[in-house]
């Protein structure tokens, strides 16, 4: 599959796409991401930038110029936000989706590599076709919840009440069980997508093993590893009857005895008293 632009241009678009609800990125941050080798998702913070810009393969793409931010703005893939920052535009989102959309008529197989962010864009662009989506993953990290909610509004994540390991490739820290639950609850507290609210449901550990993305419309995918993990893996589309059977099974698991739906939690306002 041919990419219309080099990775160094797509890379900051990917970052802006994952953080659509955030404050955006400055031109310096965009150029830093363009010039860096992935993964560096949490490497920038104001004065902490370690790079400046990239030539972005000028010999092959002479219109790009020396700065990814200049090109992306002039091409309409990003637009001004607030206080000198930029956000991805609908045209930029369409570019990402078109770059990675799988050919129709065959079962999709996605190869996910921690050093290839476009892999995840391709997968997420397919998952938006799942109706009333379920994500099944005993090792799901809270740092990934917002990206999945953006791709699948109203998603129900079924996971377990256990700690998660550190993921060096995407700079996700190890979280013990109580901290993991707190992270989930805070994200749920600030994320509502239209009238549909995401859910996180804890179930007994013996109920889960494999990872799946499933929809009520007889569509689904089997994942060989957790989302954005340290090692390369694949995600394979399921046959409709298998997807349907698994969806029905995990719907039962999510409502059975021992299942616990996490409640949204908001951080207390400054000065507000909290219980000891």
PyMOL commands that set and color helices and strands:
alter all, ss='L'
color gray80, all
select helices_A, chain A and resi 7-18+27-35+46-48+68-74+90-100+117-127+142-151+168-170+177-190+205-207+240-255
alter helices_A, ss='H'
color red, helices_A
select strands_A, chain A and resi 25-26+78-80+85-88+109-112+134-136+156-159+199-202+211-214+220-223+233-237+260-261
alter strands_A, ss='S'
color yellow, strands_A
deselect
rebuild
show_as cartoon
